[in-house]
């Protein structure tokens, strides 16, 4: 159980870092491009997917229920 908890914390940390990097990329794109709407939309969808998958636990909706 303890190893699984450590793995979950590590995975969440990596997702957090990925979200931070994507946010920095968004800032750079917004500053440097004349029409940044499409790239920013793509990055926003990626970030939303990461948040839904890892922090909102959407994957549990299609998984067998665990009893116990």
N, C-alpha and C positions, 0 to 999 in steps of 0.2 A: 504493500500500500504506500509506503514511504517513497519508494522509487517512482511510482506512478505520479505521486504528488509533485516530486521534483521535476519530472518530465513535463507535467502540465505547466508548472511555473516557467520552465525554460521555453516551452513553446509559446506561452503568452508573452514572454519578454521579447522573443523574436518577432512576433506579430506586432507588438508595440513599436519596435525599432523599424519594422517595415512601414508602418503607418507614419512614423515620424519622417522617414526618408521620402515617402510619397508626398507628404505635406511640403517638404522643402522643394521637391521637384515641381509641385504646383506653384509655389511662390516664384520660382525661377521662370517657369513658363509664363505665368501671368505678367511678369515684369518685362520679359524679352520678346514676346510675340505680339503682333498687332491684332490678331484675331484668335485668342486662345480658347475659345468656347469648346471646340471638339476635343482637343487634348485634355482639357480640364474635366470634361464630362467623362471621358474614358477613365481617367485616374480616380474620379469620384466613385464610379461604379466598382472599380477594383477595391477601393477602400471600404465601400459599403459591403461588398462580398466578404472581405476579411472580417469585418466586425460582426456580420450576421453569422458567419461560419464558426468563428472561434470564441467570441464573447457572448453571443446570444444563443449559442448551442443549437442552431437550426437543424443540424444533422440528426439530432435526437428525434425529430418528428418522423423520420422514416426508419427508425431502428426498433427492433423488438423491445418490449418492455422488460425491465429487469426487476425481479421480485426478490425481496430479501432484505 
